[in-house]
Amino acid sequence: MIHRKFAAALAACLLMTGSSAALADLYIAGGVTSESKAAARIEFDTMIGLDRLHPQLDLRLATGLLLLDGEESDENAAWLITPMLRYTFAGERSVFVEGGIGAAVFLDARIGSRDLSTAFQFQDRIALGGSVGPGELSLSFTHYSNAGIKDPNEGIEVLALGYRLPL
């Protein structure tokens, strides 16, 4: 089942590269959930400079898919939309910190032993990274929760290492 979800995600990403989204960059991350299951994130994003506010501040807009591994009945996926503010520190290495609150819509409101109650979840993400080769390497921590919209609100976390590649 996860292989079909991954294939669907890959197909969606390939379709996006042939559209106006080709102006975006590709972000691929792999990590682990708070349920000790594998997670993968495939996103397209774009950066908008906020020079008027501060020369080192950017807005990163991302959308994509989160794929969660598990037993056959526990596999899950979510569509993500994430705006993030990024601050890039002065220096040659372009080290940055970014954070934002976005949204996720899961296929199933259960992830492993956790009951999320709703398919819609808020997504709180923070990341630290820097330039590596032609792209960027980052370590991110993401929390998914329905913010008390409905009980139980057990939430889930994902710790991931990702690479952002300009297209």
Secondary structure, DSSP 8 states (H G I E B T S, - for coil): -HHHHHHHHHHHHHHHHTSGGGGSEEEEEEEEETTS-EEEEEEEEEEEE-TTT-TTEEEEEEEEEEEE--STTT-EEEEEEEEEEEEE-SSTT--EEEEEEEEEEES-SEETTEE-SSSEEEEEEEEEEEEETTEEEEEEEEEEE-TTSSS----EEEEEEEEEE--
